[in-house]
């Protein structure tokens, strides 16, 4: 952030309480006695487009370098590590089998195909080695940073805070490691963030269109308010949610979460513009098109992810009608291919529901959701005491999935502050961020007997970065605060950012599998639960 600037959080005329960059020492503008509807629709996105893209490209390039350096290492003597052992061979089978998996003997194909197809693209181009099976996930991680910068900039109305959000995600150990693994979660995180960014664009687009309606004096033409026609950004969001579901089923929770968020935004814009019946207008003119965009489109997109399975003869459970299930009955009118897919999904659901600690045994690195917000139980993906090059006779190489503590450990007060702001100030920014975080976190409490792992938090990491920059923006101050408070806030935020970056650098050897001494390895393990 440039010297002499701070983030504004005051309700200024025409801003709707949304933050922007304000020079330190600028007196707060006079508030109108009765702000009109247009004043309550919110500030437009930042106008510094060139600077915004320059910051976006710079942060993304840094993320690309860090995500791609020595991407092909380490491996397990040339083979995948940890859960890569499931997805990497399945993706390689797709390369040789027309995009479809074929595992009739073991039936371990328990996730939708999209993530594995993306891994397969990398393998097809670069070969069956560490770089080949990880490049797609690494690129997904880089693109997530890019989208986060753009979404953060639009959310906070600050290019500086948007860039800072991207830096925080780049320096997050969980996101870093998971983006360098041939696993599925990096792809789900990418599509969720893409959907979120598209919804922010839709929100701004509708408010700009409503401002024109108000300016032209047409807001009272109908008690329900104006119609919007096709909302293309919302269709893009629905497409991205469907793609997230095509990676893993937990993407379906964002259909509900983002759908409810959009309803509240639609009611808000009609009410703030002075529409006579905002709730009825939203139901009549926004909800039904919203169901199409955020429910039907995701389902159709999800089905499209199964294109190779539909076109195959050897896909698992592709032709079960007439064998495992009958040809008649109440649903005999449904095409055999869809009935087979439904049967397949039922078997997959059976597998996941049965994957409990009691039935499958306790995995040494499993954890429960209440430990995830602070990353109290990380995961050891690889460990070897046969490494060399650390300067001592005995060397260690390890890859540990761990969120950068300086970012994750303050998450409870950060999220708590966000809940307070959402409830007491109706702050839409916090409501949006908390919705995205909750959709990736709370559903895991529905079945606590199931085996669970810390990497399930991958989709929440971008929202934690956004929550952190919102708190930092508040600490930086707003017009009306004294110069002393502003400087104190700048000092606290600068120290926090420096601590996150230093923490990431300290963890680097165990995030990428560098050769280190046994003493250094022990120094990396800060808590008993990390062992």
C-alpha positions as CSV (number, residue, x, y, z in Angstrom):
1,X,0.0,0.0,0.0
2,X,1.3,3.4,-0.9
3,X,2.4,5.7,2.0
4,X,0.0,8.2,3.0
5,X,-3.1,6.2,2.2
6,X,-5.6,4.4,4.3
7,X,-8.8,2.5,3.8
8,X,-12.1,4.3,4.3
9,X,-14.9,2.5,5.9
10,X,-17.3,5.4,6.6
11,X,-20.7,5.9,5.1
12,X,-19.9,8.8,2.7
13,X,-22.3,10.2,0.3
14,X,-22.6,8.0,-2.7
15,X,-20.6,5.1,-1.2
16,X,-23.2,3.1,0.7
17,X,-20.6,2.5,3.4
18,X,-18.2,0.7,1.0
19,X,-14.5,1.3,1.4
20,X,-12.1,3.1,-0.8
21,X,-8.7,4.7,-0.5
22,X,-8.7,8.1,1.2
23,X,-5.6,10.3,1.8
24,X,-4.6,10.4,5.5
25,X,-5.8,13.5,7.1
26,X,-8.7,14.1,4.7
27,X,-11.7,15.4,6.7
28,X,-14.8,13.3,6.5
29,X,-17.3,14.6,3.9
30,X,-20.5,16.1,5.0
31,X,-23.3,13.6,5.2
32,X,-26.6,14.7,3.5
33,X,-29.5,14.9,5.8
34,X,-31.5,12.6,3.6
35,X,-29.4,10.6,1.2
36,X,-31.4,9.6,-1.9
37,X,-31.9,6.1,-3.4
38,X,-28.9,6.5,-5.8
39,X,-26.6,7.4,-2.9
40,X,-27.5,4.1,-1.2
41,X,-26.7,1.8,-4.1
42,X,-23.0,1.8,-3.3
43,X,-19.8,3.1,-4.8
44,X,-18.7,1.9,-8.3
45,X,-15.7,-0.4,-8.7
46,X,-12.3,1.2,-8.6
47,X,-11.6,3.3,-11.7
48,X,-7.8,2.7,-11.7
49,X,-8.0,-0.1,-14.3
50,X,-4.4,0.1,-15.5
51,X,-3.0,0.1,-11.9
52,X,-5.5,-2.7,-11.0
53,X,-4.3,-5.0,-13.8
54,X,-0.6,-4.1,-13.1
55,X,-1.1,-5.2,-9.5
56,X,-3.0,-8.3,-10.6
57,X,-0.3,-9.4,-13.0
58,X,2.5,-8.7,-10.6
59,X,1.0,-10.7,-7.8
60,X,0.0,-13.6,-10.1
61,X,3.5,-13.8,-11.5
62,X,4.9,-14.1,-8.0
63,X,2.4,-16.9,-7.3
64,X,3.3,-18.6,-10.5
65,X,7.0,-18.6,-9.7
66,X,6.4,-20.0,-6.2
67,X,3.9,-22.6,-7.3
68,X,6.0,-23.9,-10.3
69,X,9.5,-23.9,-8.9
70,X,10.7,-27.6,-8.7
71,X,7.2,-28.7,-9.2
72,X,8.2,-32.2,-10.2
73,X,9.8,-33.0,-6.8
74,X,9.6,-34.7,-4.5
75,X,8.1,-38.0,-5.5
76,X,8.1,-41.4,-3.9
77,X,10.9,-42.8,-6.0
78,X,9.3,-41.6,-9.2
79,X,5.7,-42.4,-8.1
80,X,3.0,-40.2,-6.7
81,X,2.8,-39.3,-3.0
82,X,-0.1,-39.6,-0.6
83,X,-3.5,-39.3,-2.3
84,X,-1.9,-38.6,-5.6
85,X,-1.7,-42.4,-5.7
86,X,-5.4,-42.5,-6.3
87,X,-6.0,-39.6,-8.8
88,X,-2.8,-39.7,-10.9
89,X,-3.2,-43.3,-12.1
90,X,-6.9,-42.7,-12.7
91,X,-6.0,-39.6,-14.8
92,X,-3.4,-41.6,-16.7
93,X,-6.0,-44.2,-17.5
94,X,-8.2,-41.3,-18.9
95,X,-5.3,-40.4,-21.2
96,X,-5.3,-43.9,-22.6
97,X,-9.0,-44.6,-22.5
98,X,-10.7,-41.6,-24.2
99,X,-11.2,-39.5,-21.1
100,X,-13.0,-42.1,-19.0
101,X,-11.9,-44.3,-16.1
102,X,-12.4,-48.0,-16.1
103,X,-12.1,-49.8,-12.8
104,X,-14.7,-52.6,-12.6
105,X,-12.6,-54.7,-10.2
106,X,-12.2,-52.4,-7.3
107,X,-14.8,-49.6,-7.9
108,X,-12.6,-46.9,-6.3
109,X,-13.8,-44.2,-8.8
110,X,-15.6,-42.2,-6.1
111,X,-15.3,-38.6,-7.4
112,X,-16.7,-36.9,-10.5
113,X,-14.3,-36.9,-13.5
114,X,-13.5,-33.3,-14.2
115,X,-10.6,-32.9,-11.8
116,X,-9.0,-36.1,-13.0
117,X,-9.5,-35.0,-16.6
118,X,-7.6,-31.8,-15.9
119,X,-4.8,-33.8,-14.4
120,X,-4.9,-36.0,-17.4
121,X,-4.3,-33.0,-19.7
122,X,-1.1,-32.2,-17.9
123,X,0.0,-35.9,-18.2
124,X,-0.9,-36.0,-21.8
125,X,1.2,-32.9,-22.6
126,X,4.2,-33.4,-20.3
127,X,4.2,-37.1,-19.6
128,X,3.7,-39.4,-16.6
129,X,6.0,-37.7,-14.1
130,X,5.8,-35.4,-11.1
131,X,5.6,-32.2,-13.3
132,X,3.1,-33.8,-15.7
133,X,0.6,-34.9,-13.1
134,X,1.0,-31.6,-11.0
135,X,1.1,-28.9,-13.6
136,X,-2.7,-28.6,-13.9
137,X,-3.2,-28.2,-10.2
138,X,-0.4,-25.7,-10.0
139,X,-2.0,-23.6,-12.8
140,X,-5.3,-23.8,-11.0
141,X,-3.7,-22.5,-7.9
142,X,-2.1,-19.6,-9.8
143,X,-5.4,-18.7,-11.5
144,X,-7.1,-18.8,-8.1
145,X,-4.7,-16.1,-6.9
146,X,-5.5,-14.0,-10.0
147,X,-9.2,-14.3,-9.4
148,X,-8.8,-13.5,-5.7
149,X,-7.0,-10.2,-6.5
150,X,-9.8,-9.2,-8.8
151,X,-12.5,-10.3,-6.4
152,X,-10.8,-8.6,-3.5
153,X,-10.4,-5.4,-5.4
154,X,-14.1,-5.4,-6.3
155,X,-15.2,-6.4,-2.8
156,X,-13.1,-3.7,-1.0
157,X,-13.1,-1.0,-3.7
158,X,-9.4,-1.0,-3.2
159,X,-6.7,-2.1,-5.6
160,X,-4.2,-2.2,-2.7
161,X,-6.4,-4.5,-0.6
162,X,-7.2,-6.7,-3.6
163,X,-3.5,-7.2,-4.3
164,X,-2.8,-7.8,-0.6
165,X,-5.4,-10.6,-0.6
166,X,-3.6,-12.3,-3.4
167,X,-0.3,-12.0,-1.6
168,X,-1.8,-13.6,1.5
169,X,-3.1,-16.6,-0.5
170,X,0.2,-16.9,-2.2
171,X,1.9,-17.1,1.2
172,X,-0.6,-19.6,2.6
173,X,1.0,-23.0,3.2
174,X,-2.2,-25.0,2.7
175,X,-2.9,-23.4,-0.7
176,X,0.8,-23.7,-1.7
177,X,1.2,-27.4,-1.0
178,X,-2.3,-28.4,-2.3
179,X,-1.6,-26.5,-5.6
180,X,1.5,-28.6,-6.0
181,X,-0.2,-32.0,-5.7
182,X,-1.9,-34.1,-8.3
183,X,-5.1,-34.0,-6.3
184,X,-8.5,-32.5,-6.9
185,X,-9.0,-29.8,-4.3
186,X,-7.1,-27.0,-6.2
187,X,-9.6,-27.3,-9.1
188,X,-12.6,-27.1,-6.8
189,X,-11.1,-24.0,-5.1
190,X,-10.5,-22.4,-8.5
191,X,-14.1,-22.8,-9.7
192,X,-15.6,-21.7,-6.4
193,X,-13.6,-18.5,-6.5
194,X,-14.5,-18.0,-10.1
195,X,-18.2,-18.3,-9.2
196,X,-17.8,-15.8,-6.3
197,X,-16.0,-13.3,-8.5
198,X,-18.7,-13.6,-11.2
199,X,-21.4,-12.9,-8.5
200,X,-19.5,-9.8,-7.4
201,X,-19.5,-8.6,-11.0
202,X,-23.3,-9.3,-11.3
203,X,-23.9,-7.3,-8.1
204,X,-22.1,-4.3,-9.4
205,X,-23.7,-4.6,-12.8
206,X,-27.2,-4.6,-11.3
207,X,-26.5,-1.7,-9.0
208,X,-25.1,0.3,-11.9
209,X,-28.3,-0.5,-14.0
210,X,-30.5,0.4,-11.0
211,X,-28.7,3.7,-10.6
212,X,-29.6,4.6,-14.2
213,X,-33.2,3.6,-13.5
214,X,-33.3,5.9,-10.5
215,X,-31.6,8.7,-12.4
216,X,-34.1,8.5,-15.1
217,X,-37.0,8.5,-12.7
218,X,-38.3,5.1,-13.7
219,X,-38.0,3.3,-10.4
220,X,-41.7,3.8,-9.5
221,X,-43.0,2.6,-12.9
222,X,-43.9,-0.7,-11.3
223,X,-44.3,-1.6,-7.6
224,X,-42.0,-4.6,-8.2
225,X,-39.2,-2.4,-9.7
226,X,-37.5,-3.0,-13.1
227,X,-36.8,-6.3,-14.9
228,X,-33.2,-7.1,-15.7
229,X,-33.3,-9.6,-18.6
230,X,-30.5,-12.0,-18.9
231,X,-27.9,-11.6,-16.2
232,X,-24.8,-13.0,-17.9
233,X,-22.5,-12.9,-14.9
234,X,-24.9,-14.9,-12.9
235,X,-25.0,-17.5,-15.6
236,X,-21.2,-17.6,-15.5
237,X,-21.4,-18.2,-11.7
238,X,-23.8,-21.1,-12.3
239,X,-21.5,-22.6,-14.8
240,X,-18.5,-22.3,-12.4
241,X,-20.5,-23.9,-9.5
242,X,-21.4,-26.8,-11.8
243,X,-17.7,-27.2,-12.6
244,X,-16.9,-27.2,-8.9
245,X,-19.4,-30.0,-8.4
246,X,-17.8,-31.8,-11.4
247,X,-14.6,-31.9,-9.4
248,X,-16.0,-33.0,-6.0
249,X,-19.6,-33.2,-4.7
250,X,-19.0,-30.6,-2.0
251,X,-19.3,-28.0,-4.7
252,X,-23.1,-28.5,-4.4
253,X,-23.2,-26.6,-1.1
254,X,-22.3,-23.4,-3.0
255,X,-25.5,-23.7,-5.0
256,X,-27.5,-23.1,-1.8
257,X,-25.1,-20.7,-0.2
258,X,-24.6,-18.4,-3.1
259,X,-28.2,-18.7,-4.1
260,X,-29.3,-17.3,-0.7
261,X,-26.7,-14.6,-0.9
262,X,-28.0,-13.5,-4.3
263,X,-31.6,-13.3,-3.0
264,X,-30.4,-11.0,-0.2
265,X,-28.5,-8.8,-2.6
266,X,-31.5,-8.6,-4.9
267,X,-33.8,-7.5,-2.1
268,X,-31.2,-5.0,-0.9
269,X,-30.8,-3.3,-4.3
270,X,-34.6,-2.9,-4.8
271,X,-35.2,-1.7,-1.2
272,X,-32.3,0.8,-1.4
273,X,-33.5,2.1,-4.7
274,X,-37.0,2.8,-3.2
275,X,-39.0,0.0,-4.9
276,X,-42.4,-0.1,-3.3
277,X,-42.4,-3.9,-2.7
278,X,-38.8,-5.1,-2.8
279,X,-39.4,-8.6,-1.4
280,X,-42.3,-9.4,-3.8
281,X,-40.3,-7.8,-6.6
282,X,-37.3,-10.0,-5.9
283,X,-39.4,-13.1,-5.8
284,X,-41.3,-12.2,-9.0
285,X,-38.4,-10.9,-11.1
286,X,-35.2,-12.3,-9.7
287,X,-35.8,-15.6,-8.0
288,X,-37.1,-17.6,-10.9
289,X,-34.3,-16.5,-13.3
290,X,-31.9,-17.0,-10.4
291,X,-33.1,-20.6,-10.1
292,X,-32.3,-21.1,-13.8
293,X,-28.8,-19.6,-13.5
294,X,-27.8,-20.9,-10.1
295,X,-29.6,-24.3,-9.9
296,X,-30.5,-25.6,-13.4
297,X,-27.3,-24.4,-15.1
298,X,-25.0,-26.0,-12.5
299,X,-26.9,-29.3,-12.9
300,X,-26.6,-29.3,-16.7
301,X,-22.9,-28.3,-16.4
302,X,-22.3,-31.1,-13.9
303,X,-23.9,-33.6,-16.3
304,X,-21.8,-32.3,-19.1
305,X,-18.7,-33.1,-17.0
306,X,-19.6,-36.8,-17.6
307,X,-19.3,-36.5,-21.4
308,X,-16.7,-39.2,-21.7
309,X,-18.6,-41.6,-19.4
310,X,-21.8,-41.1,-21.4
311,X,-20.0,-41.8,-24.6
312,X,-18.1,-44.9,-23.4
313,X,-18.8,-48.6,-23.4
314,X,-16.4,-49.4,-20.5
315,X,-17.1,-46.7,-18.0
316,X,-17.8,-48.0,-14.5
317,X,-21.6,-48.9,-14.1
318,X,-22.2,-47.4,-17.6
319,X,-24.6,-50.2,-18.6
320,X,-26.3,-51.5,-15.5
321,X,-29.9,-51.2,-16.7
322,X,-31.1,-54.7,-17.4
323,X,-28.4,-56.2,-15.2
324,X,-28.1,-54.7,-11.7
325,X,-31.4,-52.7,-12.1
326,X,-34.5,-53.6,-14.0
327,X,-35.8,-52.0,-17.2
328,X,-39.4,-51.3,-15.8
329,X,-40.8,-49.5,-12.9
330,X,-41.8,-45.9,-12.1
331,X,-38.7,-44.4,-13.7
332,X,-38.6,-46.6,-16.8
333,X,-39.2,-43.5,-18.9
334,X,-35.8,-42.0,-17.9
335,X,-33.0,-42.7,-20.4
336,X,-30.9,-45.8,-19.5
337,X,-27.8,-43.6,-19.4
338,X,-29.2,-41.3,-16.7
339,X,-30.6,-44.3,-14.7
340,X,-27.1,-45.9,-14.9
341,X,-25.5,-42.6,-13.7
342,X,-28.0,-42.4,-10.8
343,X,-27.1,-46.0,-9.8
344,X,-23.4,-45.2,-10.0
345,X,-23.9,-42.1,-7.8
346,X,-25.8,-44.2,-5.2
347,X,-22.9,-46.6,-5.0
348,X,-20.5,-43.7,-4.6
349,X,-22.6,-42.1,-1.9
350,X,-22.6,-45.5,-0.2
351,X,-18.9,-45.6,-0.2
352,X,-18.5,-42.1,1.3
353,X,-21.1,-42.7,4.0
354,X,-19.3,-45.9,4.9
355,X,-15.9,-44.3,5.0
356,X,-15.9,-43.8,8.8
357,X,-13.2,-44.1,11.4
358,X,-15.1,-47.1,13.0
359,X,-15.3,-49.1,9.7
360,X,-12.1,-48.1,8.0
361,X,-9.9,-47.5,11.1
362,X,-8.3,-44.3,12.2
363,X,-6.0,-42.7,9.7
364,X,-2.9,-41.3,11.4
365,X,-3.4,-37.8,9.9
366,X,-7.2,-37.5,9.9
367,X,-8.8,-34.7,11.9
368,X,-12.2,-33.2,12.7
369,X,-13.6,-29.9,11.5
370,X,-13.2,-28.0,14.7
371,X,-9.4,-28.2,14.3
372,X,-9.4,-26.8,10.8
373,X,-10.0,-23.1,11.2
374,X,-6.6,-22.8,12.9
375,X,-5.0,-25.7,11.1
376,X,-4.2,-27.5,14.4
377,X,-3.8,-30.9,12.7
378,X,-1.8,-30.6,9.5
379,X,-0.9,-33.6,7.3
380,X,2.4,-35.2,6.5
381,X,2.3,-36.0,2.8
382,X,5.8,-37.3,2.5
383,X,8.8,-37.9,4.8
384,X,12.2,-39.5,4.2
385,X,15.3,-39.7,6.3
386,X,17.4,-40.8,3.2
387,X,17.8,-37.3,1.8
388,X,21.2,-35.7,1.2
389,X,22.6,-32.2,0.7
390,X,21.8,-30.6,4.0
391,X,25.4,-30.4,5.1
392,X,25.2,-33.2,7.6
393,X,25.5,-37.0,7.4
394,X,21.8,-37.4,8.1
395,X,19.2,-35.3,6.2
396,X,15.4,-35.2,6.2
397,X,13.0,-34.4,3.4
398,X,9.3,-33.8,4.2
399,X,6.2,-32.3,2.6
400,X,3.7,-31.2,5.2
401,X,0.3,-29.7,4.4
402,X,0.0,-26.8,6.9
403,X,-1.6,-23.4,6.7
404,X,0.7,-20.5,7.5
405,X,0.1,-20.0,11.3
406,X,0.3,-16.2,11.2
407,X,-2.6,-16.3,8.7
408,X,-4.7,-19.2,10.1
409,X,-4.2,-18.9,13.9
410,X,-6.0,-15.5,14.1
411,X,-8.9,-16.9,12.1
412,X,-11.3,-17.2,15.1
413,X,-11.1,-13.5,16.1
414,X,-11.1,-12.5,12.4
415,X,-14.2,-14.5,11.6
416,X,-15.8,-13.5,14.9
417,X,-15.3,-9.8,14.0
418,X,-16.9,-10.5,10.6
419,X,-20.0,-12.1,12.2
420,X,-20.3,-9.0,14.5
421,X,-20.0,-6.6,11.5
422,X,-22.6,-8.7,9.6
423,X,-25.1,-8.7,12.4
424,X,-24.7,-5.2,13.8
425,X,-23.8,-3.2,10.6
426,X,-25.4,-5.4,7.9
427,X,-22.0,-5.2,6.1
428,X,-22.5,-6.9,2.8
429,X,-18.8,-7.5,2.3
430,X,-18.6,-9.6,5.4
431,X,-21.8,-11.4,4.6
432,X,-20.4,-12.4,1.2
433,X,-17.0,-13.6,2.6
434,X,-18.6,-15.5,5.5
435,X,-21.0,-17.2,3.1
436,X,-18.2,-18.5,1.0
437,X,-16.2,-19.6,4.0
438,X,-19.2,-21.3,5.7
439,X,-20.2,-23.2,2.6
440,X,-16.8,-24.8,2.5
441,X,-16.6,-25.5,6.2
442,X,-19.9,-26.1,8.0
443,X,-21.2,-29.0,5.9
444,X,-18.5,-31.2,7.3
445,X,-20.2,-31.2,10.7
446,X,-23.1,-33.2,9.2
447,X,-21.3,-36.5,9.5
448,X,-18.6,-36.4,12.1
449,X,-18.1,-40.1,12.1
450,X,-16.6,-39.9,8.6
451,X,-12.9,-39.9,8.0
452,X,-11.9,-36.2,7.4
453,X,-8.7,-34.4,6.5
454,X,-7.4,-30.9,6.7
455,X,-7.1,-30.5,2.9
456,X,-10.9,-30.2,2.8
457,X,-10.4,-26.6,3.8
458,X,-8.7,-25.7,0.5
459,X,-11.8,-23.9,-0.9
460,X,-12.1,-21.7,2.3
461,X,-8.5,-20.4,2.1
462,X,-9.3,-17.6,-0.4
463,X,-12.2,-16.5,1.8
464,X,-9.9,-16.5,4.9
465,X,-7.5,-14.2,2.9
466,X,-10.4,-11.9,2.1
467,X,-11.6,-11.8,5.7
468,X,-8.1,-11.0,6.8
469,X,-7.8,-8.0,4.4
470,X,-11.2,-6.7,5.5
471,X,-9.9,-6.7,9.1
472,X,-6.6,-5.0,8.0
473,X,-8.7,-2.4,6.1
474,X,-10.5,-1.6,9.3
475,X,-7.3,-1.4,11.2
476,X,-5.9,1.1,8.7
477,X,-8.6,3.5,9.6
478,X,-11.2,5.7,8.1
479,X,-11.9,9.4,7.7
480,X,-12.6,10.9,11.1
481,X,-10.0,8.9,13.0
482,X,-7.0,10.7,14.5
483,X,-3.6,10.6,12.8
484,X,-2.3,8.7,15.8
485,X,-4.9,5.9,15.4
486,X,-4.1,5.7,11.7
487,X,-0.4,5.4,12.2
488,X,-1.0,2.8,14.9
489,X,-3.2,0.8,12.5
490,X,-0.6,1.0,9.8
491,X,2.1,-0.3,12.2
492,X,-0.1,-3.3,13.3
493,X,-1.1,-4.2,9.7
494,X,2.5,-3.9,8.4
495,X,3.8,-6.1,11.3
496,X,1.0,-8.7,10.6
497,X,1.8,-8.9,6.9
498,X,5.5,-9.2,7.6
499,X,4.9,-12.0,10.1
500,X,2.8,-13.9,7.6
501,X,5.6,-13.6,4.9
502,X,8.4,-14.5,7.3
503,X,6.3,-17.4,8.6
504,X,5.8,-18.7,5.0
505,X,9.5,-18.4,4.3
506,X,10.3,-20.3,7.5
507,X,8.0,-23.1,6.5
508,X,9.2,-23.3,2.9
509,X,11.5,-26.3,3.3
510,X,8.7,-28.5,4.6
511,X,6.2,-27.1,2.0
512,X,8.4,-28.2,-0.9
513,X,10.4,-31.1,0.4
514,X,13.8,-29.5,0.7
515,X,16.6,-31.4,2.3
516,X,17.1,-30.2,5.9
517,X,18.8,-31.4,9.1
518,X,16.9,-33.4,11.7
519,X,17.3,-30.5,14.1
520,X,15.7,-28.2,11.5
521,X,12.9,-30.6,11.0
522,X,12.2,-30.7,14.7
523,X,12.2,-26.9,14.8
524,X,9.5,-26.8,12.2
525,X,7.1,-28.8,14.4
526,X,5.7,-26.1,16.7
527,X,2.8,-28.0,18.3
528,X,2.4,-31.6,19.6
529,X,-0.5,-32.1,17.2
530,X,1.9,-31.4,14.2
531,X,3.8,-34.6,14.9
